[in-house]
Amino acid sequence: MKEKNITIDDLAMMVKRGFDGVDKQLVKINQRFDRVDLRFDRVEKKMEGIVYRFELQKLEDRVKELEDLLAMPTKR
């Protein structure tokens, strides 16, 4: 197989062809990330005011300690 000499111009054109269309792909990727960000924002808003289980358990434990300290019967 005969080797072809590649010039700097040939190499430049190959690199250019490799990058053609990348800008359009980046726009699509950015649009998808924007949609993901919007979804996360909606999830965060829905979770506002939610009490996590470990927080509720800690609060229950503290109330139990106070009830025991005051010798109040619990309704459990």
C-alpha positions as CSV (number, residue, x, y, z in Angstrom):
1,M,0.0,0.0,0.0
2,K,1.4,3.3,-1.0
3,E,1.8,5.9,1.7
4,K,0.3,9.4,1.0
5,N,2.1,12.4,2.4
6,I,-0.3,14.5,4.5
7,T,0.2,18.2,4.5
8,I,-0.6,20.6,7.3
9,D,-3.6,21.8,5.2
10,D,-4.8,18.3,4.9
11,L,-4.5,17.8,8.6
12,A,-6.2,21.1,9.3
13,M,-9.2,20.0,7.1
14,M,-9.4,16.6,8.8
15,V,-9.5,18.3,12.2
16,K,-12.1,20.8,11.0
17,R,-14.4,18.0,9.7
18,G,-14.0,16.3,13.0
19,F,-15.3,19.4,14.9
20,D,-18.1,20.3,12.4
21,G,-21.4,20.0,14.1
22,V,-20.0,19.9,17.6
23,D,-21.6,23.3,18.4
24,K,-25.0,22.0,17.5
25,Q,-24.5,19.0,19.7
26,L,-23.5,21.2,22.6
27,V,-26.6,23.3,22.2
28,K,-28.7,20.1,22.4
29,I,-26.8,19.0,25.5
30,N,-27.3,22.4,27.1
31,Q,-31.0,22.2,26.4
32,R,-31.3,18.8,28.0
33,F,-29.4,20.0,31.1
34,D,-31.8,23.0,31.3
35,R,-34.7,20.6,31.3
36,V,-33.0,18.5,34.0
37,D,-32.4,21.6,36.1
38,L,-36.1,22.6,35.8
39,R,-37.1,19.1,37.0
40,F,-34.8,19.3,40.0
41,D,-36.2,22.7,40.9
42,R,-39.7,21.2,40.9
43,V,-38.6,18.3,43.1
44,E,-36.9,20.7,45.5
45,K,-40.1,22.8,45.8
46,K,-42.2,19.7,46.4
47,M,-39.8,18.6,49.2
48,E,-39.9,21.9,51.1
49,G,-41.3,21.4,54.5
50,I,-40.9,17.6,54.5
51,V,-39.6,16.2,57.7
52,Y,-37.1,13.4,57.3
53,R,-37.6,10.2,59.2
54,F,-34.4,10.7,61.3
55,E,-35.5,14.1,62.3
56,L,-38.9,12.8,63.4
57,Q,-37.3,10.0,65.3
58,K,-35.0,12.4,67.2
59,L,-38.0,14.6,68.1
60,E,-40.0,11.6,69.3
61,D,-37.0,10.5,71.4
62,R,-36.8,14.0,73.0
63,V,-40.5,14.1,73.7
64,K,-40.2,10.6,75.3
65,E,-37.4,11.9,77.5
66,L,-39.4,14.9,78.6
67,E,-42.4,12.7,79.4
68,D,-40.3,10.3,81.4
69,L,-38.8,13.3,83.2
70,L,-42.2,14.7,84.1
71,A,-43.6,11.2,84.8
72,M,-46.4,11.6,82.3
73,P,-47.9,8.5,80.8
74,T,-47.6,8.1,77.1
75,K,-50.4,7.0,74.7
76,R,-48.5,4.6,72.6
